[in-house]
Amino acid sequence: MSKKISVIIPYYNERANIGATLESFGAQTCRDFCLILVDNASDDGSAEIAREVMARYPDLETHFLHNPRPGQLPTLDYGLAAVQTPYVATCDADTIYPPHYIAQCLAMFEPPKRRRGGGPVVGVMAVDLYWSPGSVASHRRIRKIITKSRLFTSQCHAGGYAQAYRTDIVRKVGGFGTDRWPYLLYDHELYEQVRHHGCIRYSPQHYCFSSDRRADRTSVGWTWSERMVYRFTPGAGKHWFFYQFLAKRFARRGLFQEKLRQRDF
């Protein structure tokens, strides 16, 4: 495998969405990537749609995998085992990625000409948008996320649908946290693991269009008070936040990764 970055897309019963997501990757201006599509035992024909769409893009290296073990984290780790590229991105089957997404992602891994400290670039984050990129609302959201990323450098400001990391670092910290972190918000916990190994970058030009379904997931997320504790816990205390504070609270509420699969929220 001679590509620079692998894109892992785990999916379960995404018949209504996966086609548009894959078409957005078929439209990428940079083709220096491969797709690793991991079906988590869908029973709605999602896998067939994925093969049908990707058949229209024979120039793209695509791997079709099947993981029968339920859960997003074991499915991501299943995909990670197949990665042979220097970088790995995680994307969702209900998210649209602009044509420059891969090109921008790879460009951000290149070290800036002038950067004060921070070590090597080990991760890049995209901003999730819900309107056209030229709209006032999108400009405001981009400005907000970029500002927060500079003020709160030890805090994650992007979901798992908008993250990319150096593959060796993800493997070094133990993958996507199936055993280390079986709860929701794996993306924030993984960020916490990776950030200690170098610099994680954001850019106003790096964005994606996230699903509106995320607005319906308040019952399977963290509370406002938990968010505030996360935000204002110093970087040195983030380990305490996840493994002593948030883990106990999530366990009591039953907020394990399998909860997302039930889709009863």
N, C-alpha and C positions, 0 to 999 in steps of 0.2 A: 504494500500500500504506500504510494508515493505522495499522497495528499498532505496538506499541512494541518487540517483540522477535521475532526469528526463531529457530526451533529447527531446526538442521541435524542430520539423522539419516542418516549414510552407512550403507549395508548391503550385504552380500554373502552370499547363501545363508543367510538368517536365518529360514527358513520356520517353524521351531519356536518362535521367540521374538518376532518383530516384531509379531505380532497383539496380544499382551499389552502390549507397550510402547506401541503406538498407542492401545490402549484406555485406558491410564493418562493419556494426553494428552486423550483425549476426555472424561475425567472431571474436568478441571481447573476449579476454581472461577472462575479469571480467564481470560477468553477473548481477552485483548488480545495475542494472539500468532498467528503463522502457522507452519506446518510446511513445511520444505523437505526432502523425502525424496529422497535421491540413491541410485539403484540402481547398484551397481558391477558391472554385467553378471552378475547372479545367474542361475542356470539351474535353480533349484529351486522356482520359483513364488512367491518372496518378493514380487515386485512386484505380482502379482495379489492376494495377501493384503492388502498395504498398501492397495490401491485398494478392496478389499471392506470393510475395516474403516472407512476414512475416509468411505465412502459413508454410513455411519450417523451421521456428524457434519457435515452440510452447512453448519452455521454456522461451522465452522473453515476458515480459508483454508489450503489445502494445495496445494503445488506438487510434482508428480511429475517428477523429472529422471532422466536416464540418463547415466552417465559410463562409457564403454567402457575408459578407461585404468585399468589395475589399480593398486590402492593406496589406502589410507585417506586419505593427505594430498592427493593430487590430487583425490580425491572430495570432501573437505572444501572445498578451494579452488574446486571446481566449484560447490558449493552457496553458498559465500561470494559468488560473482559475482552471484548472484540476490538477495542480501539488500538490502533497502531500508529497514530499520528501524534505529533508534538503537543497539539492542543485539542481540547474537547469542549464542546458546547452542549448545554442542555436546553431543549426547546419543547414546547407543548403542542399538542395536536389541535388545539383550538385557538392558535395565535398566528397572526399574519406577520411575515418578515419582509421589509422593503428590499428592493433589488440590490441595494448596496450593503446589506447587512453583513454578509460574510467578508466582503472587502474591507469594510470599516473595522470589523472585529479583528482581522489579521493585522491591519495597520496599527491598531492600538497596542498590540503585543510588542511592536517594535519600540525599543527604548527611546524616549524623547531626547532631543539634542541637549536640552537643558532641563534638568530635574534635580531638585535638592533632596537627597536621601531617598529612603523608601525601599531601596534594594531593587532587584530585578522585577519586571512586570510579570506577575503570576496569574492575574485575572483581569477580565474586562466585563463591565456591566452595561446593559442597555436600559434605556428609560422606556417604561410602558406608557403608551399613548392610547387615547380613546376617541380622538378626533383627527381630522386631517392634519398633517405635519405643519402646514402653513397657517393653521388657525391660531387665533389669540389664545385659546384655551391650551393648545399644545405648547405654545411658546412659554406660557406661564408654568405649565407642569415641568417642562424641561429645565427652566430656570430654577424652579423650586428644588428639583432633585439634585441638580448640579451643586447648588448652594449647600444643601444638606450634606452632600458627599464630602464637601470641603470642610464643613464645620464639625461633622461627626465621622471622622475617618475610620473609627473602629466599628461602625455600624453599617449593616447591609441595607442598601436602598433599592435592590432589584430582586425580583422573584426568580425561581428556578427556570422559568421560561425565557429568561433574558441574561443568562450567565455563561461565561466561558472561562476555562482555566487551563493552565499547563497540566498536561496529563500526568507527568511524573509527580507533581505536587498532590494532585487528587489521590493518586494511589498511595503516596507517602503517608497521607493523613488517614488512610483506611477506607477510601471510597466515599460513597454517598451516605454512610452512617447507618446502615441497616441494623447493626448491633450496637453501635455507639449511641445512636440517636434514633429511636423508632417512632418518634412523635412527628406531629405536623411542624411546619417551618424548618424542614431539613435544609432549605436553601440558605437561611440565615445562620444556622448552626455550621454548615459547611464553610460559609464565608468566614466565620470565626476561626475555624481550623486553618484555612488557607492564608489568611491575612498575615499571619506571623512569619510567613516565608518570603514576603516581598510586597510589592506595590500592586494595588488593585485600582484600575482606572475607570473613569466615566467620561463620556463625551456628549456634547449637545447633538452631534451628528449620528450617534448610535442609539437607535430606538426600534421598537416593534409595536404592533397593535394588538393589545391583549384582549381577551374575551370579556364581554360584559358579564359573563357568568360569575366572575370573581366578586361582584357586588352581592351575590347571593350566599357567600360563604362566611358570613359573619359568625355563624354558630359553630364553625369549625376553625376559628382563628383565635388570636389572642385578644385580650381585653385592652381597653384604652389605658388602664393603669399599668398593665404589663408592658405595653409599648413605651410608656413614659419611663418605667424603670430601666428598660433596655436602652433607651436613648441617653439617659443621664448617668448610667453606670459607666465609670471610667474604663478605658480600654483594658487596664490590668484586671478589672473586675468582671469582664464579660464571661470568663470561664465560670465564675460563681453564678452569674445570672442564668446561664443555660443549664448547668449540671446540678446545681443545688436549689435554685429558685424555680425556674420555669419547668424543668422536668417533673418535679413533684406536683406542680399545679396541673400540668397537662395530663399526667397519669391519673389524678383524681377525677378529671373531667372526661377521661377516656379518649383524649385527642391523639390517638395513634394514627399512623399513616393509613391504615386500612379503612379509617372512617371516610376518607375521600372516595373510596371505591363504592361505598354504600349509596352515596348521593341522596341521602335522606335529609339534606339541609335545605 
